[in-house]
Amino acid sequence: MPLAVRLTGANRHDVTQLIPLLDAVPSVRGRRGRPRRRPDRVYADRAYDHDKYRKQARAKGIRPLIARRGVEHGSGLGVHRWVVEQTLALLHWFRRLRIRWEIRDDIPEAFLSLACSIICWRRLQRHQSLR
């Protein structure tokens, strides 16, 4: 399930949005006690391999598990990265999100929020039917 999403221009590098995206994750209610404010760890591909952002994630109490550039494949992160790739594929089911035609940014942002809501609703609905 997508916990937080951000909309940026196609000419922006993904790594610049890592920390704002981590800050956008809401409190997650779980077991009894204080709700968790942040995830324990973040999995990312080679595009996020910058020591500056690793240090910033650690300062927030998040363990960064990011594949290193120049190292052969087989880091073992693919098992966890698959979840991210699957979520992106689910977002591409919504044709309006594949290519951004609008000049204004509020329209695609609204469709992105709506698509994430539908994905979450479908997951919860499927989870309820398995009980």
C-alpha positions as CSV (number, residue, x, y, z in Angstrom):
1,M,0.0,0.0,0.0
2,P,1.3,3.4,-0.8
3,L,2.0,5.3,2.5
4,A,2.8,8.6,0.9
5,V,3.2,10.0,-2.6
6,R,4.7,13.1,-4.1
7,L,4.2,14.6,-7.5
8,T,7.2,16.3,-9.2
9,G,8.3,17.2,-12.7
10,A,9.9,14.6,-14.9
11,N,13.1,16.6,-15.1
12,R,13.7,16.3,-11.3
13,H,15.9,13.6,-9.9
14,D,14.1,11.1,-7.5
15,V,16.7,11.4,-4.8
16,T,15.8,15.0,-4.1
17,Q,12.4,13.9,-2.9
18,L,13.6,11.1,-0.6
19,I,13.6,13.1,2.7
20,P,10.3,15.1,1.9
21,L,8.6,11.7,1.1
22,L,9.8,10.2,4.3
23,D,8.5,13.2,6.2
24,A,5.1,12.8,4.5
25,V,4.6,9.3,5.9
26,P,1.7,9.6,8.4
27,S,1.6,7.9,11.8
28,V,0.6,4.2,11.4
29,R,-1.6,2.8,14.0
30,G,-0.7,-0.7,14.9
31,R,-0.4,-2.6,18.2
32,R,-1.2,-1.0,21.5
33,G,0.9,1.9,22.5
34,R,2.3,4.9,20.8
35,P,1.8,4.9,17.0
36,R,4.9,4.6,14.8
37,R,5.9,7.9,13.2
38,R,8.4,6.6,10.7
39,P,9.3,3.3,9.0
40,D,12.2,1.3,10.4
41,R,14.0,1.1,7.1
42,V,13.8,2.3,3.6
43,Y,14.8,0.2,0.5
44,A,16.0,2.0,-2.6
45,D,17.7,1.3,-5.9
46,R,21.0,2.7,-7.1
47,A,19.6,6.0,-8.1
48,Y,19.4,6.9,-4.4
49,D,23.0,6.0,-3.7
50,H,24.3,9.3,-2.1
51,D,26.0,9.4,1.3
52,K,24.3,12.8,2.0
53,Y,20.8,11.2,1.9
54,R,21.9,8.1,3.8
55,K,23.1,10.4,6.6
56,Q,19.8,12.3,6.6
57,A,17.8,9.1,6.7
58,R,19.9,7.8,9.6
59,A,19.4,11.1,11.4
60,K,15.6,10.5,11.3
61,G,16.1,7.0,12.8
62,I,15.5,5.2,9.5
63,R,18.0,2.6,8.4
64,P,18.7,3.1,4.6
65,L,19.2,-0.1,2.6
66,I,20.3,1.3,-0.7
67,A,22.1,-0.6,-3.5
68,R,25.5,0.7,-4.2
69,R,26.6,2.0,-7.6
70,G,29.4,0.1,-9.3
71,V,28.6,-3.1,-7.4
72,E,27.3,-6.1,-9.3
73,H,23.6,-7.0,-9.0
74,G,22.7,-9.5,-6.3
75,S,22.5,-7.1,-3.3
76,G,19.4,-9.0,-2.2
77,L,17.2,-5.8,-2.2
78,G,15.2,-7.0,-5.2
79,V,12.9,-9.0,-3.0
80,H,11.9,-5.8,-1.2
81,R,12.1,-3.5,-4.2
82,W,9.6,-5.7,-6.0
83,V,6.9,-4.2,-3.8
84,V,7.7,-0.7,-5.0
85,E,7.8,-1.8,-8.7
86,Q,4.4,-3.5,-8.2
87,T,2.9,-0.4,-6.8
88,L,4.2,1.6,-9.7
89,A,2.6,-0.9,-12.1
90,L,-0.7,-0.6,-10.2
91,L,-0.5,3.2,-10.7
92,H,0.0,2.6,-14.4
93,W,-3.4,0.9,-14.5
94,F,-4.9,4.3,-14.3
95,R,-4.4,5.6,-17.8
96,R,-4.7,9.2,-16.8
97,L,-1.5,8.9,-14.8
98,R,0.7,7.4,-17.5
99,I,1.3,10.6,-19.4
100,R,0.8,14.0,-17.9
101,W,-1.1,16.2,-20.3
102,E,-2.3,19.0,-18.0
103,I,-0.3,22.1,-17.4
104,R,-1.6,22.7,-13.9
105,D,-0.2,20.4,-11.2
106,D,-3.2,20.1,-9.0
107,I,-5.2,17.9,-11.4
108,P,-2.6,15.1,-11.7
109,E,-2.0,15.3,-8.0
110,A,-5.7,14.8,-7.3
111,F,-5.8,11.8,-9.7
112,L,-2.6,10.4,-8.0
113,S,-4.3,10.6,-4.6
114,L,-7.5,9.1,-5.9
115,A,-5.5,6.2,-7.5
116,C,-3.7,5.5,-4.3
117,S,-7.0,5.6,-2.4
118,I,-8.4,3.0,-4.8
119,I,-5.4,0.8,-4.5
120,C,-5.6,0.9,-0.7
121,W,-9.4,0.2,-0.8
122,R,-8.9,-2.8,-3.1
123,R,-6.2,-4.2,-0.9
124,L,-8.3,-3.8,2.2
125,Q,-11.3,-5.3,0.5
126,R,-9.3,-8.3,-0.6
127,H,-7.8,-8.7,2.9
128,Q,-11.3,-8.6,4.4
129,S,-12.5,-11.3,2.0
130,L,-9.7,-13.6,3.0
131,R,-10.8,-13.6,6.7
